Amino acid sequence: MRALTLPARWKRDDGDRSGQGVLCLVLLLLLLALACLISLGSGPTGVNLAHLWLYLTGRGSELAVQERVVLEAVRLPRTALGILVGAGLGVSGAMLQGLFRNPLADPGVVGVTSGAALFAVAGIVFGNGVLAPLSLVLGSQFLPLMAFFGGLLNTWLLYCIATRGGQTHTTTLVLSGIAVGALSAALTGLLIFMADDRQLRDITFWSLGSLGGATFARVLSVLPFVVLVTAIIPFVARGLDALILGDAAAFHMGVPVQRLKRLVILAVAAACGATVAVSGSIGFVGIVVPHLLRLVIGPAHRFLLPASAIGGGALLLIADSVARTVVSPAELPIGIITALFGAPVFLLLLLGRKGAHRGGDQP
């Protein structure tokens, strides 16, 4: 993919991509707005873009009661949840890639998603048993908080395993992520074996990844965690840029490296845990979106992180619209759609990197 071509006045010098970053953010916001319209107008019911236009222009009274209910109780919370989940996954992937200096690092590949899934399944299985008092106290925040602690545990464990002498070893990171993810999957399977029929239905529907059943209560439950991970962007962008040169170089540049790593790990675990809890396991958003955007706007995290959040939200809304319409009136799990799109794109990116490395070795 070629970088965007801009007039010379947009650039201060040949290495500056600030103009491209600003333009990319504007285009992504327009894409997100278009994805919202598509999401609000998609589905097996009779509500279409014409009805949506009447509703958005304040003429909702002209719609039938059923059409207003579909828009307000189904489409609006589903669209809002899709934006939050996609934004959380996109920015989490970009932060992990910057933290570990590894383009393969995303919440799914390094085992964070599996840890969040393990604790979320534990919350479903034991929510009416030994964890009932905690579930009663936390209410709608119970599953997101359970998944948050699961994601935090796996993330911190991987960080400790892969870091020696202040250096994070990417090979150890990926291999330990596979091992920890497999262990979490095994424990999740054990919990599924212990579940009753109702819990099995909940787990099965949840694990395939879906925005179905979205409500404003779910939107509010995940909102604080996604706000947290996006709110720290101005405070971590410069540090993540410096980490590209290595921990020692970043430290000598005045970056509090260990504090930065702890903050990023906490924020990523929060966002990933909450999104997994409300939508299930949705793969490839956190790895493909930052990858593609990095090719366009470069590695500067002050642009890459917000662009990944916006791009992740737009991609997930588009994928959800496809999931609702391709086999209408049935609905495909959104995790299938993102995998069908993300896996080939990821393979093409890997092949492109391999070809570039070979070309660089040639005289």
N, C-alpha and C positions, 0 to 999 in steps of 0.2 A: 504494500500500500504506500502510495506517495504522500508526502506531507502536503498540506494545503499551500497553494501558491498565492502570495499576497503582494500588494504593491510595496515598493521599497519604503515608502513613508511609514508603513506599519512596523518596520524593523529598525532597531538602533544599530545593529551590526549583523554580520552573517550568522553568528551563533545565537542570536536572540530570537526567541519564539513567543514573546509576550503577545504580539498581535495575533498569532495563531491561537494562543490560549484563550484570549478574549473572544475571538470569533467562534472558536469551538464551543465555548460555554453558551454563547448566544444561540448557536444552531441547536445545541442539545436542549436548551430550554424550549425552543420551538418544537423540537421533536417530542419532548415530554408533553407539551400542550396537545399536540396532535394525537399522541398515544392515549391521553386522557379522554379525548373526544371519541376515539375508536373504542376504548374500553367501556365508556358510558353508553355507547350505542350498539354494543355487541351482546349477543345472547339469544337464547331460543325463544324468548317472549316477544311480544309484538312491539316493544319499545324500540324505535329506530332513531336516526339522527334528526329527523324532522320533529319528533316528539321532544327530543333533547333540546333542540333549538327553542321550542316554545317554553320549555321549563327554564332554560338559562336566561331567556329574555323577560322573565317575570310573568309569563302567561300560562303558568302551570295549572291555573283553574280551568283552562280549556281541555286539559287531559282527563281521561277517565281515572277513577279512583285507583284501579288496579295499576295503571301506568305510573301514577305518582308513587305508589307504594313500591313498585319495582325499582324506580330510580332512587328513592330516598332510603329505602331499607336494604336494598341489595346492591345496586350498581355503585352508589356513592361510597359506602364503606369499603366495598371490594376494590375500587380504584384507589382510594386513600391507602388501604393496606398494601396494595401492590407497589405503590410509590415508596412506602416506608421500607418494605422488605427488600426491594431492589436496591434502594439507596444504601441500606445497611450492608448488604452483601457486597456491593460494588466498592464502597469506600473501605470496607474491612479487607478485601482482597488487595487493594492498592496499598494500604498501610502495612500489611504483612509482607508484601513484596519489597517495599522500601526498607522495612525493619531488618529482614533477613538477607537483603540484597540478592534475592532469588526470584526470578519471574515465575517459578513454578509454585511459589507459596500462595496458597489461598485457604480459606477456612475449611474447604473440603479435603484438599490434598494433604494438608499437614495434620489432619485429625481433629480439628476444632469442632467441626460439625458433628462428627461421631460422638464426641464427648457431650455436646449439648443434647444430642438425640438420646443418649443413654439416660441422662438425668430427666429429660422430659418424659421418656417412657416410664421411668421409675415414678414420676409424679402421677402419671395416668394409672399405673398399677396399684400404687400404695396411697393414692390421694384420698380414698375412702377408708383406709386402714390405719397403719401406723403414722402416716403423715396427715391424717385428717385434721388434727388441731392446727397444724401449720397451714393447710389448705384453707381452713375456715378463717384464719386471721388474715392471710394475704389476699384471699379472694381471687380476682381476675389476674393478679400479678403472680400467682403461685407457679404456674407453668413457665412463664418467662424467667422468673428468678431461679427456678430449678435448672433450666437450660443454661442460664447465665453461669451458674456455679460449675456446671459440667464443662462448658466451653472454657471457663477460666482455668479449671484444673488441668485439662488437656494442654492448653496453650502454655501454661507455666511449666508443666512437666516437659514438654518438647523444648522449651527455651533452656531449661536447666540441662537437658541431655545434650543439646547441640552446641552449647556454649562452654568453651574451655579457654582459660586464660584471657577472658575478655573478647574472644573471637567466636563468632557463630559459624559453624561449619555446615555449609549447605547440604553436602552429601549426607551427613549424619542427620540433619533436619528432616530430609525427605524420607530416609529409611526409617528413622524413629517414628515419623508421622504415620507411615504404613503400619508399623508394629502396634503403636498405640491405638490407631484406628481399628485395627483388627481385634485387639483386645476389647475395645469399647463395643464393637459389633457383636462379639461373642457374649458379652454380658447383657447386651440388649436382647439377643436371642434367648438368653436364659429368662429374662423378665417376660418376654412374649410367651414363653412356655408356661409361665405361672399365671398369665392373665386369663380372665374369664371371657365369655363370648362377647359381651358388650365392650369390654376393654380391647379385645382383639380387633373389633370393627373400628374403634377409635384410632388404634395404633396403625392399622393398615391404611386407613384413609389418610391419616396424618403423614405417614412415612413416605408416601408417594409424592408428596408435595402438591399443595393446592391452596388457592385463595378462597375456595368455597366455604360457605358458612361465615363469611366475614361480617362482623358487626362493628359498630362504633366502640363497643367495649373492648374488642380486640385491638382496634386501632389505638385507643388510649393506652392499652397495656404495653404496646411495643413502642409508642411514641417517645417516652423519656429516654429509652436506650439508644434509639437512632439519633435523637437530638444530641445526646452525649457524644457520640462518635463523630458527628459532623461539627459540633461546637468546638472541638479541640483542634480542628484543621489549622487555624491560624497559629496555634502554639506548637505544632509538631512539624509543619511543612519544612521549615528551614533546617531543623535537626535531621529529618529524613533525607534531605538533599545532602547534608554533610556526611551522613553515614555511608553514602556511596563510595567515599574515599577510604572507608574503614573506621573502626571504632577509635583507634588512636588518633587519627587525623581529625576526626570530629571532636574529640575531647580537647585537642590543642586549639581548635577553632572556637572554643568556649561553649560547646554543646554539652549539657549534663546527660551523658549517654545513658547511664543506668536509669536515671529518673525518666528519660524519654522512653526507654524500652518498657519500663513498668507501666507508664501511662498508656502507651499504645496497646500493650497486651490487655490491660484492663478494659479499655474502650472497645477493642475488637471482640473480646469475649462477651461483653455486654450486648453489643449489637448483634453478633452472630447467634448468641444464645436466645435472645428475644425473638429474632426472626425465625429461627428453627422451631421455636415453641409454637408460633402462631401459624406457620405455613408448611412445616415439615422440611424435609431435606430437598433443597433446590440447588442443583450443582451448576458449575461452570460460569455463573454470573460473576463471581468474585475473581475469576482468573482471566476470562476472555475480555471483559469490558476494560479493565486497566491496561491489558496488553495492547488492544487496538488503539486506545487513546494515547498510549505512550508513543506509538508510531507516528501519530499525527502532531501532538503538541510537545513531545519530548518528555524528559523525566522530571521536570520541575514540579514538585508536589503542591505548590500553591495553586496550580491549575489542574494538575492530575487528580488530586483528591476530590475537589468539588465536581469535576467533570465525571469522575467515576460514580459519584453518588447520583448525579442527574442521569447519566447514561444507564446505570443499573436500574433505576426506576422506570425509565422509558422501555428498556429491553424487557423487563418483567411484565409490564402492562401489555406490550405487543404479544409476548408469548402467551399470556393469559387470554387475550382476545382470540388467538388462534386455537387455544385449548377449548374454548367455549363454542367455537363455530365449526371446526373441521369435521366433527362427528355429531353435530347438532341433531336432536336435542340432548344427546348425551354429552359428557364433558371428559376430556382427557386430563390426566394429572399433569400439572404444569411442569413437574420435574422431567417428564418425558420430552416435552417440547424443548426445554432448555438444553437437555442432553443431546437431542438430535441436531440442534443448531451448534451448541458449544463444542462438542467433541470434534467434529470435522474442522472447525475453525482453529481449535487448539492444535490439532495435528498439522494443519497448514503452517501455523506460526512456528511450530517446532522444526518442520522441514525447512522453512525459510531461514531460521537461525542457523541450522546445520549447513545449508548451502552458503550462507554468508561467511561462516567460520572457515569453510574449505577454500572459498575464494580469497580470503585474507591470507592463507598460507601459500598461495601461489606466487611465484616471482613476478 
